[in-house]
């Protein structure tokens, strides 16, 4: 970025919030499709949905277009703290690591380490929202909204059940953020230096989209497991089929084949590739606006 003057934490938080809400409003239907496909149990093309277009068509035809935005209230409420935490934590952890390693400039390994730590930080914010979203997106869901889901989970499974899937979420976010921020750093260094605001936006869109794609490639298996874990209610005296990340990865591979670990990959990468670009562009432009206000350029 052309302007790296530091800003107080609150500005980073607000810029991340604006970026997150912008991305979710544009890309949410693909998240619904991804979740529906991930929750299908069975390999070899079995299941109600055979692909993105088939899933989109069936949802619109059988359930109505509004179903593509079912559960969006949870992500909208989540996106502000989630994305704000992602970018703010990435910036703050970057400062910590540069001091710890005695360097003044970010490097590729530090970008990966910083992204991974930011992802872990972000996970603790998002788990309850993700759980509610998954329960609402499931085709068999009978819930009418966020409040009903939370009330049911707390009553039937206990308050701690809102953090079901925390371990899988940690892995998902650590891997995605490490890939996303690490790749952004590398791609930016390879692109021509931005001399104009338009070129800067193009560079951010390219690096963010590539970073989002690479992050998605590495973290999709953890996302599949997270969806399965969070959609399985806790029932006293009944062992949950999906509980911990790596045993669940092994179980899915055994029962459905390796390809099942990448269920929902295409809608996920179509969302988080371009979505990663949208995030970065909106975040950096919002931060530039805040710098102009803060430093009164």
C-alpha positions, 0 to 999 in steps of 0.5 A: 500500500502506498500509505502505511501511516499507523492508525489507532486500533479503532480505525482498523476495527471500523475499516475491517467491519466495513470490508466484512459487511460489504463482502457478505452482502455481495457473496452470501448466496454462495455461502448458503450453497457451500454449506448445503453441499458440505452437509450432504453425506455420501461420496461418488456424486450422491446427494440432492445437489450435484453442483453450484447451478443445480443447488442454486436452481433447486433452492430458488425453485423449491424454497424461493429466492429469499432462501439464498439469504436464509441465516444472513442476520448471523453473518451480518452481525458476525462480519463486523467483529469478525473481519474487524478482528481479522485485519486489526489483529493482523496489524497488531500481531504484525507489530508484536512480531516485528518487535519480537524478531527485531525487524522493521519491515514485514517479511514473507515468513512473518506475514504467514505467522502473523496471519495464522495468529490473527486467524486464531484470534478471530476464531474465538469471535466467530464460533457462536455466529458460525454455529447459528448460521450453519443451523439456519442454512441446513435445508431441514432447519425448522428455526425461524431466526437467530434468537430461536436457534440460540434459545434452543441450543442453550436450553437443550445443549447448554451455553457451552454448546455455542462453542461447538466446533471451536477446535475445527474453527481454529484450524480453519481460520489459522490455515486460511489467514496464513495463506491469505495474508502470506500470499497477499504479501508475496503477490504485492511484491511481484506486481508493478508498483502502484502509481495511481489509486486505480492501479492500487485498487487493481493490485489489491483486487488481484492479490486479495483474490489470489490470497483468498483462493490459496487460503480456500484451497488449504482450509476447505477440509477443515471447513467441511469438518466444522460444518458437520460438527456444528450441525450435529446437536449434542444429545446426552448419552449419545456419541456424536459422529463428528466431534474432533477435527482430525478423527472427523477428517479420517472418518469422512475420508474412510466413508466418502473418499478423499474428494468429500473433504473438498465438498463445497470447494467451488462455491467456497472458492468462487466466494472467497477468491473474489471475496478476498479481493473485495475485502482487501480493496474495501479495507485498504480504501477505507483505511486510506480514507481514515488516514486522510481524516485522522491526519487531515491531509 
